[in-house]
């Protein structure tokens, strides 16, 4: 099987679609935002068929554990049908979940996130961190008290009987369930910034503001509310929203590039060229697929 990773606007989807045109392949999305339907413009969903795109309503909570189960089913079905699964996306954790058997924490008790967030906001950062230090000293040592998101997540995991710092971390082990060839797409920083700006302008031209307004007129889950740009577009005037979304996307792309450098066995390809050329290079290397580890 194949996996294609890269920062936002590096051309992952276009390359994967070309691979599917050149080979008997089927795409499996590894994008935490594209699991939701109802925001196709904001989450940059392609018209090309792909598994695990839009399988949740915006009022539903998403989880890596559920994604992993569905991704494994999809990959195994594609292989059983004699086709090549191509896992493509920019969410590193979802990519690893699709390729490997990650040891994921159990779901927290109902209302745990809300209780912990209320504790942090009402008692303050120091008190919340002190509680974490009492319940999970290793996690507390790795998280700053002012990092609200991670302190809340760590306390939530404690309630689920797990830890932000598990004893065994399979995330970066390089193990895969099937023989896998991994590719990372690299684009010069200046070109990537230009593509991000162009994509953002195109989203607004296609009506992303109206799309967001429709989505927010109905109930929406806590995880869906974290979709990049949702808050910016709903709260800011157009020009400010565009600037905020471009800046946010550039920061996320920088994070994705750092993640890409940590993926074991990944082959980096120059993506500053037509997607067809990149896809042909990927397809030409299929005979040297490494065995699963």
N, C-alpha and C positions, 0 to 999 in steps of 0.2 A: 504494500500500500504506500501511498504518498502523503506527505504533509507539507503545506505551504504556509509560512508565517512571515510577518513583516509589519512595519508600522502602518498606521492609517495613511491612505493615499499612495501606498507603494505599488499598487496595481495587483494585489493578491487575487482578487476575484476575476479580473480579466485574464490573468495568466492561467488560473484554474479552469476557467471556461474554455480556453484554447487547448489545454491538456485534455479536457473531456471531448473536444472536437477531434483530437488526433488519436485518441485511444478509447477503448470501451470502458470509460470511467464514469463514476458518479460522485457528486460533491456532497460533503458533509460539513456543515458550518461549525466553526469553533469561535463563535462571537457571542459574548454574554448579552449584548443589546439586541441582536437579531432573533433571539428566542421569542421575542414579543411581536405579536401582530398589532396593527393599528398605527404604527409609526414607520412605514416603509421608507419615507424620504429621510427622516432624521437618522434612522439607523442604517441607511445606505443599502437597503435590500435590493438584490439583483432580480431581474425577471427570469434569469436562468434557474431551472429547477435545482434545489439543494435540500438535503435532509436537515432537519432541526432548525428551520427558519419559521418563525411565527407559530410555534406550537403552543404558546401560552397567550391567554388574554391579558390585557393590561391590569386587570384586577387580581391576577394570580401572582403568588410569590415564586421566584425562581431559586434554584439551588444547584450547586455543582454536583451533588450526589445524584440528583434526578437526571441532570444532563449526562453524567457519565454512564448511567444505566442505559439511557436511550441511544447514546453515541455508540456504545459497544454493540447494542442490538443492530443498529444501522450498518456499522462496519461489517459485522458477521454476515448479515443478509446480503450485502453487496458482494462480498467474497464468495459466498455460497452460490451466487448467481453467475460466477465466472467473470465479474467485472472488477475494476480497480477502484477502491475507495480513495478519494482525495480529500483529506481533512484540511480545510482552509479557513483561516481567520486570524484575528489579531489579539484575541484574549489568551494569553499564555497559559493560564491555569486550565482553561477549557481545552486547549490543544493537548496538554499533557493528560487531562482526564479522558479524552477521546482515544489516546494512544496507549495508555497504561492502566494498570490497576492501582489507582491511588488509594491510600488509606485515608478516607474522608471522615470527619467527625459526625456523630449522630446529630439529628435535628434537635435544636434546643426546645425546652418545654414551651407550651403556648404562652405568649405574652412576655417571654424572657427579654427580648430586645427592648420592648417598651419600658419594662421595669428598670433595666440597666440604664437606659438613656435618661429616665427620670431621676435616677439616683445621681448620675453624673451632673445633670443640670441643676438639681436642687441642693446636693451636698457639696458639689464642687470637685474640681479635678484632683486635688490632693487627697480628699477623702475616698474618691473612687479608686485612685491608684493604690492607696493604703489597703483597701479591701482586696484588691487584686494581689498585692504583695502577700497578704495573709493566706489567700486561697491558692495562688499559683505563683510562687516566688520567681521561677524561671521566666515566666511570661512577663512579670512585672519588671524584671531586670532588663528586658529587651524592648520595653515600651515606655516612652516619655509620658508623664502625667498629662501634658497638654495635647497629646495626640488622641483626641476624643474618639475618633473612629476605631482605632486599634484597642484602646482601653475598653470601650464598649464591647467590641468583638471578643476580646479576651475574657471578659466577665461572662458574656453570653456562652462561650465555650465551656467555661467552668460549670455553669448550670447544666450543660449537656453532658457533663462527665468527661470532657476532653480538655485540650490545651492548645494555646496558640504556639507553643513550642513542644510539639510531640517528640517522644523518645526516638521514633524512627520516621525520617522524612524521605519519602519516595519521590518527591517532586522533581529533584534534579538527578535522580539515579541513572537516567538514560534507558531504563527498562521499557520495553514495549510488548504488547500482547502479540503482535504479528510483525513479520519482517517489514521494516519501514525505511523509506528514504525521505529524509527531512531537508527541506530547502528554505532558506531565508532570503527575502528580497531586500536589497540595499539600494537606496537612492540618495544622491548627494543632498546634504541638509538644505541648501538653497532651493533646489528643485522640489524637494518635499514640501517646503514652506509654500512655494508657489502653487503646488497642487492642492494643498489644504485650503488656501485662500480661494482658489477657483472652485473647489468642491462646495465650500460654504456658500459662495455667491450663487452657485447653481441650485443649492437646496432652497434658498429663499426665492429664487425665480420660479421654482416648481411649486411653491405654496406650502413650505414647511410651517409657517406661522399658523395657517388655517388648520393644518394637520394636528399641531400641538393643541390648539384651542379645542378641537373636537375631542381629542384624547382626554384632556383635563376636565371636560364637561361630564365625564362618567367616573365612577370609582376607579382608583388606581392604587396598586400595591406599593409598599415601601421599597421593594427592590426595583420596580418599574420606574419609580421616581428618581432613581440614580442614573437613568439614561443620560448620557452626555448631551448637554444643550437644552434639556427640557426646561429647567428653571430659568436659564438665561433668556430663552425665547419667550417664555410666558410672562416674565417680569420686566424686561428692559425694552426701550424703544429699539426700532429695527437696527439702526447703525450701531448702537451700543451692543446689541445682542450679537451682531455679526462679529464685532471686534472681540467680544468675550468668548464666543464660540471658537474663533480662530486661535486665540491664545490658549484656551483649554485644550483644543485638539493638538496643538503643537507640543504642549507639555505631555500629553498622553503619548504622542508619537515618540518623544524622547524616552519615556518610560518603556515603551515597547522595544525600542532599539537596545536598551540595556538588558531587557529580558531575553532578547534574541541572542545576545552574546553568551548567555548562560545555558542555552539549550545544547545538551550533549549530542555530538554527531551531526550537527546541522551544517549543510553546505551553503555558503553564502553566494548568491548570484547577483550580478549587476542588473538592476531592473530599470535603469535609465535608458530604455530602448523599447521597441514595440513588444507587446505581450506575446505575439506569435514567436518571436525569436527566443524569448525566455522559456516558453512552453516547449519549443523544439529541443532546447538544451536539456530540459528536465526529462523529456521522453527518451532522448538519446542515451541517458544514463540509467535507464531502468534495468539493464542487465546486470548492474553491480549493486543490487540491493543487499544491504547487510542483514544477517539473520536477527531475529528477535532475541533480546537478552533478558 
